Amino acid sequence: MYVVCDEHLDKAIDEFVEVYESPPDLYRLGEVSFTQWTAPQHCDFCARLPLFLIV
């Protein structure tokens, strides 16, 4: 699972495919919510605000 900004979206997708050998599901953080999970405050690769959840 990755939580990333728009700048690192491609990098996260590439890493996901390399590890899991399948395409990920991609969600915009502003359009989804989970009762047991709160999105991190920064991208997994930098300090920017995350926009996407990749699972």
Phi and psi in degrees as a GROMACS rama.xvg file:
@    title "Ramachandran Plot"
@    xaxis  label "Phi"
@    yaxis  label "Psi"
@TYPE xy
-130.777  145.438  TYR-2
-124.038  115.037  VAL-3
-137.704  159.754  VAL-4
-82.2909  174.043  CYS-5
-65.7771  -29.9376  ASP-6
-65.8691  -33.1975  GLU-7
-104.558  11.991  HIS-8
-59.6119  -49.4642  LEU-9
-61.8253  -41.3523  ASP-10
-61.6121  -43.9121  LYS-11
-66.1212  -40.8087  ALA-12
-63.244  -45.293  ILE-13
-59.87  -44.3894  ASP-14
-64.8646  -41.004  GLU-15
-60.3659  -48.2224  PHE-16
-62.9118  -39.0641  VAL-17
-63.0821  -41.5132  GLU-18
-77.4387  -47.5464  VAL-19
-100.247  -7.32536  TYR-20
55.5486  33.301  GLU-21
-154.011  156.257  SER-22
-71.0691  145.087  PRO-23
-84.7338  165.747  PRO-24
-89.9103  139.235  ASP-25
-121.861  129.245  LEU-26
-130.311  143.685  TYR-27
-83.092  128.394  ARG-28
-61.0885  -30.5176  LEU-29
-73.0529  -11.2326  GLY-30
-110.237  -3.03694  GLU-31
-129.593  154.599  VAL-32
-148.129  151.067  SER-33
-130.426  139.751  PHE-34
-71.3517  -30.3457  THR-35
-105.929  15.4835  GLN-36
-146.063  135.57  TRP-37
-117.524  131.424  THR-38
-63.4899  141.678  ALA-39
-61.2078  162.11  PRO-40
-86.3208  -6.80668  GLN-41
-145.597  159.107  HIS-42
-59.0892  149.81  CYS-43
-65.7311  -18.1352  ASP-44
-112.605  -10.4266  PHE-45
-158.161  -172.914  CYS-46
-93.4706  2.9981  ALA-47
-72.3506  160.894  ARG-48
-66.8323  128.539  LEU-49
-74.1512  144.782  PRO-50
-119.231  -21.4407  LEU-51
-128.742  146.023  PHE-52
-113.134  127.088  LEU-53
-119.124  120.271  ILE-54
